[in-house]
Amino acid sequence: MAQPVASDLQSNNIRVRLSSNGMFTDSASSAAIRNSGGLNFADRIGVWMSASDSLGNIRVACHDITGFRHDIWPGPLSLANQQAADTLSWNKVYPMSAPIVSAHLANYQTSSYVPHPFISNWPGSGPAGYAKVLAPFVDNEINDQKYEPLNGDYPYIRSSSEVLAISNDRAAAHTFSGSLPLGVELHTSTMGFSSADTALKNCVMVRYIVFNRSNINYKNFRFSVALNFGIGQNDNEYLGTDVPNKTLFVINDTSEATFSGKLVSFGCMALNGRLSSTIYFENTGDPVNGRPVVDSHFVRLMKGCWKNGNRMVYGGNGVDASGNATSFIYPYNTDASQGGQMWNDNDRYQPGKRYGLLNFDSIELKAGAVSSFEVAFFIVEENSFNIEQIGQNCLNISRALNTKNLLKNTQNEYVFVEKIDLYPNPSKPGDKLVIRGVEENPISMRVISSDGREILNLELHDSDKNIILPFDFTDGVYFLEYQTLNTKRYIKFVVNH
């Protein structure tokens, strides 16, 4: 196939580049992740997936974060026989933003309306034989689960801007891992935030959704984020793990003059599931910690072991030292199971080039099932050498994402159909009206009279999805204006003593 198409997403001070096969990739002129000033933080970020079938055969699908022999290609898989869609036709990514959605909703009913190309190209409905709903959308008027923008349907996004890629592991032979395919479809959605989200100014959220399109029940499915770190131009980073915050991070060597003595770092934080291990490998032929060659090497690394199956140990580079076994690389003082064990910059752990793996715990992924794995990529550029500032950034990001209601399980969004109503209706003054059938919390709610006058402007809290009518409310017909990030809806209701 041709080189995967990619699209940039700018989120305040962080810029990411997502390609059509679901990997964050570099170009000739820039890294996969960089800040607004152009400073590089990561060259490539991809995913590794593995499981074994009922016969014990290993099945692996991986992005190659050091080369170009990927096991994952653009496009979905058919539901009946895991047939991969035409790779060239699906060699694209799908950007979307809240302003584009709002403009579409404001204008789609006008006779001369032409949808924005991002609206028209959104892959809401799959072709015959594939999933009926590929990318989440709101079935706005007809509710037939067919994506029809001219009938008012619109992409369902949960942040101010997003980029989506749809990919699979069945389009060709797995020349990177040398393994059998899993038969999975991968949806990679990258979420950016507005300038008002100050706690998220250096962060993007990424949701990986895995659909098992095979007929195999995987009891030990594993998912890992593979990171080719690179801060600045030199390969002189230290890796570390913040265990409580489920974060794998990299710190630039603070002696490098480019950074004016700053502790500059980049992290990948797991937002759901359990972090089972972190590990690294080097781009060498070393039999223990060098690059993986056969499928069993990939599986061992995803389990937090070295290529030869040995466990990591504390001390040195985790390979040649004697000490207690560990599941996390250089955890500073954050691994409570090891008490006072510290990360030491001794002569056996020098800054250099290492490729990191953030490993989620294994799960059962049955045939036809779906599971999501969510992470945040973030950068830290503080005028402090205190490594604990990385953990504090993790806490701030988690709180901000939770406030925006982004940390709940959302893998059922792919059949999102919004039919919103109020109960009870008719109602009487003093009643509590419950809003039903809406997923998103409101950013504003108003009660408007039938002639368009504002009667009540409601003060909101994060969890508000209901209103209480004042006791002096007059009988009549009213509309509740319910505005969310994606849309503004009007619900008619009647007040009657």
Buried (B, 14 or more C-beta within 10 A) or exposed (E): BEEBBBBBBEBBBBBBBBBBBBBBBBEEEBBBBBBEEEBBBBBBBBBBBBBBBEEEEBBBBBBBBBEEEBBBBBBBBBBEEBBBBEBEEBBBBBBBBBEBBBBBBEEBEEEEEEBBEBBEBBBBBBEEEBBBBBBBBBBBEEEEBBBBBEBBBBBBBBBBBBBBBBBBBBBBEBEBBBBBBBBBBBBBBBBBBBEEBEBBBBBBBBBBBBBBBBEBBBBEBBBBBBBBBBBBEBBBBBBBBBBBBBBBBBBBBBEBEEBEEBBBBBBBBBBBBEBBBBBBBBBEEEEBBBBBEEBBBBBBBBBBBBBEEBBBBBBBBBBEBEEEEBBBBBBBBBBEEBEEBEBEEEEEBEBBBBBBBBBBEBBEBEEEBBBBBBBBBBBBBBEEEEBEBBBEBBEBBBEBBEEBBBBEEBBEBBEBBBEBEBEEBEBBBEBEBEBEEBBBBBEEBBBBBEEEEEBBEBEBEEEEBBBEBEEEBEEEEBBBBBBBBBBBBEBEBBBEE
